[in-house]
Amino acid sequence: MDFQLTALITTFTLILLFGVALNVGKARTTYKIDAPATTGHPKFELAYRVQMNTVENVVAFIPALWLFSYYVSVLWGAVLGGTWLIGRVWYAVAYCEDPKKRGGGFGLSFLSFVILTVGALIEIIKQMV
C-alpha cells in the first residue's frame, strides 16, 4: 500500500500547525503580549484560541486519517483529509476575523473527521469479524 497521499496531508497539517503558531507569535509582537501570558488584547486571544483549537483537533485528526487510509482507502483518506484541512484553514481565518463566522469551517472539518473515524471503525470491525 502506498501512503504518499496520506503523508502529504499529514505534512500539510504540520504546515497548518506551524502557520497558526506563527500567527500567535506575530500577535504577541503586534499586541505586546509577553510569554507566557495567554490573555491580553482580544485579537491576540483569538489567534491563541485558533492555535489551541487546531492543536486539539489535530491530535484526533491524524490517527483518524491514518486509520482510514490504512483500513479503507488512501485516496478517500486524502480527499477527506484535504477537506478537513480546508475546513480548518477556513475556520482559522473566519475565527480571527469574527468568532461568529467560524461555523462553516468548523462544520466542514468536523464532518470530515467524523467520516474518517466512523469509516475506519466500521472497516476495522468488519475485518475482525
TANOR-V611557 format. One record per residue. N is the residue number from 1. RES is the residue in one letter. OMEGA is omega in whole degrees, 0 to 359 (* if undefined). Layout:
N|RES|OMEGA ; N|RES|OMEGA
//
This chain:
1|M|182 ; 2|D|184 ; 3|F|181 ; 4|Q|180 ; 5|L|178 ; 6|T|178 ; 7|A|179 ; 8|L|178 ; 9|I|177 ; 10|T|179 ; 11|T|176 ; 12|F|177 ; 13|T|176 ; 14|L|177 ; 15|I|176 ; 16|L|178 ; 17|L|178 ; 18|F|181 ; 19|G|180 ; 20|V|175 ; 21|A|177 ; 22|L|179 ; 23|N|177 ; 24|V|177 ; 25|G|178 ; 26|K|179 ; 27|A|177 ; 28|R|181 ; 29|T|183 ; 30|T|186 ; 31|Y|176 ; 32|K|177 ; 33|I|182 ; 34|D|174 ; 35|A|11 ; 36|P|182 ; 37|A|177 ; 38|T|176 ; 39|T|181 ; 40|G|179 ; 41|H|180 ; 42|P|179 ; 43|K|174 ; 44|F|182 ; 45|E|176 ; 46|L|180 ; 47|A|180 ; 48|Y|179 ; 49|R|177 ; 50|V|179 ; 51|Q|182 ; 52|M|178 ; 53|N|180 ; 54|T|178 ; 55|V|180 ; 56|E|182 ; 57|N|181 ; 58|V|180 ; 59|V|178 ; 60|A|184 ; 61|F|185 ; 62|I|177 ; 63|P|179 ; 64|A|179 ; 65|L|183 ; 66|W|178 ; 67|L|178 ; 68|F|181 ; 69|S|181 ; 70|Y|187 ; 71|Y|185 ; 72|V|185 ; 73|S|176 ; 74|V|181 ; 75|L|182 ; 76|W|174 ; 77|G|179 ; 78|A|178 ; 79|V|179 ; 80|L|177 ; 81|G|176 ; 82|G|177 ; 83|T|176 ; 84|W|180 ; 85|L|178 ; 86|I|178 ; 87|G|181 ; 88|R|177 ; 89|V|177 ; 90|W|179 ; 91|Y|184 ; 92|A|181 ; 93|V|182 ; 94|A|182 ; 95|Y|180 ; 96|C|178 ; 97|E|180 ; 98|D|184 ; 99|P|180 ; 100|K|181 ; 101|K|186 ; 102|R|188 ; 103|G|182 ; 104|G|179 ; 105|G|177 ; 106|F|182 ; 107|G|180 ; 108|L|181 ; 109|S|179 ; 110|F|179 ; 111|L|178 ; 112|S|179 ; 113|F|180 ; 114|V|180 ; 115|I|178 ; 116|L|184 ; 117|T|182 ; 118|V|178 ; 119|G|178 ; 120|A|181 ; 121|L|180 ; 122|I|182 ; 123|E|177 ; 124|I|179 ; 125|I|178 ; 126|K|181 ; 127|Q|179 ; 128|M|186 ; 129|V|*
//
